[in-house]
Amino acid sequence: MQLYYTPHSHFSRKVRILLEGLGVPVELVNSGDTANLDPARFGHSPLMRVPVLRDGDIWVFDSDVIAAHLVRTLDPSDRFAVLRHDITGLNARSVMNGVMTAEVELLLAARTGLETNGQRRFDKARQVIAAGLEWLEQHEGLFAGEPDYLCFHLVSMWEHLHRFGYFPPLALPQLTRHAERVGELPIVVATRAAS
């Protein structure tokens, strides 16, 4: 099994935490520069982004689809609630994916030299990050139980926003508590990228 990833990708990280939690060995294939135009760097995914999972002859694109594939094939009991059906939990997953996508848009724009301040598209991305985090704070009970895939998602997003300086100036005491608690888990620490 191979996972095409980049060390700092929060989308890849939530899958890596899940793999650690399941005790599944995987070969990590660093895709390098995410702006690369060579599809081979991304496991021939037409989306040309990470993560991509190769499981034998099967290629799986998108972090949440990868997580579902892993659980369906390796963990039928779904101990980390990847295959959840509750709408609030699924909305939280969508909110976190939206926040992470908005941050990637800002990050990649800045890396390519685009001015992101005072531009409506990028102002909206910053607003999505703030509004998403506030929504998650209001629904923080989703992260209060035993650590699950939503918690892996939260800590991956949380640490990435802090690492790259896109965390808005908000007081989010409950999310902070949950992110810090989950951040101390050995399976989370094991997937943390070096500076």
Sequence and secondary structure as in RCSB ss.txt:
>XXXX:A:sequence
MQLYYTPHSHFSRKVRILLEGLGVPVELVNSGDTANLDPARFGHSPLMRVPVLRDGDIWVFDSDVIAAHLVRTLD
PSDRFAVLRHDITGLNARSVMNGVMTAEVELLLAARTGLETNGQRRFDKARQVIAAGLEWLEQHEGLFAGEPDYL
CFHLVSMWEHLHRFGYFPPLALPQLTRHAERVGELPIVVATRAAS
>XXXX:A:secstr
 EEEE TT HHHHHHHHHHHHHT   EEEE   TT   GGGGTT TT  S EEEETTEEEESHHHHHHHHHHHH 
TT TT TT   HHHHHHHHHHHHHHHHHHHHHHHHHTT   TT HHHHHHHHHHHHHHHHHHHTGGGGSSS  HH
HHHHHHHHHHHHHTT   S   HHHHHHHHHHHTSHHHHTT    
